Amino acid sequence: MFENGSFGKTVDLLHRAMDVTTLRRQVIADNIANSGVPNFKRSTVNFESSLKKALESEEVEPVLPMATTDPRHIGSWQSVDWRSVEPRRVLDYLTTSKSNGNNVDAEQEMMDSLSNQLLYTLQSQAINFEFNQVNLVLR
Amino acid sequence: MGLLTSINIAATGMAAERLRSDVIADNIANSSTTRTTEGGPFRRSRVILRPITQETYFRTPFLPQGLDNGAGRGVRVSEVQKDSSPSRLVYDPTHADAIKTGPNAGYVEMPNVNIVTEMVDLIAASRAYEANSAMANGSKAMFMKALEIGR
């Protein structure tokens, strides 16, 4: 009923986004917990840009598509399914900001955690809104 | 990745920072102890911290996920180490623990505790504890919002 409509997609997208926000919060908590450990390097989570790329790849048509006359041909353009996009953790191993080899910036991490918290609140409100819209119809 | 993992990570950080301030308090309390059960003056302790995830983070273009050991799981205390730097010598020949013979006769070996260093470390530990506690509080507020979904 809902799987292929805009409701299902919105809820699925928000669900994935909230999962990623939780993972990102875990990574930020780990960075803050290890802010005094020598030679610890901070990690970040990449997700939004690859999700955007995947969502755009479904709509944008290639300028010069290559003909595939056989199922074994590889086309020049393949759209990426946005459901297959996974969050990617990246270790920031190149920079150093303290004399002990640690590169955790406490202010940066606190700001990240704050924006992460607000983003999660926003996402939960958005998902709540979606369910309330359905409730309106069902009532 | 669970809902409460970030709170658990913040808890590991808080536990580690608490132990750090405990050790600093012990160092300050013993800043003029000249006699210990091991013999000699008190030696300051320092806490060695390390991430809970011990394995090396391998990077290879061929196995992007294969050698990944997951997101970090927090911090742990690796050991409480004795600082072996030389002790402070104070000239006090009437002291019961004064050195009797040799070139340093008349000097008392005082602990190698520097109050200024300890206070600075205490401020660092206390701020780190605050950061972890702010993290746990934020996670709590976040998950309360999640509980409101569908209400």
Interface residues (C-beta under 8 A of the other chain):
Chain A: M18 D19 T22 L23 R25 Q26 V27 I28 A29 D30 N31 I32 A33 N34 S35 G36 V37 F40 S43 R89 L91 Y93 A106 E109 M110 S113 L114 Q117 Y120 T121 S124 Q125 I127 N128 F131
Chain B: M1 L3 T5 S6 I7 I9 A10 T12 G13 A16 L49 R50 P51 Y57 R59 D68 A71 G72 R73 G74 V75 A124 R127 A128 A131 N132 A134 M135 G138 S139 A141 M142 K145 A146 E148 I149 G150 R151
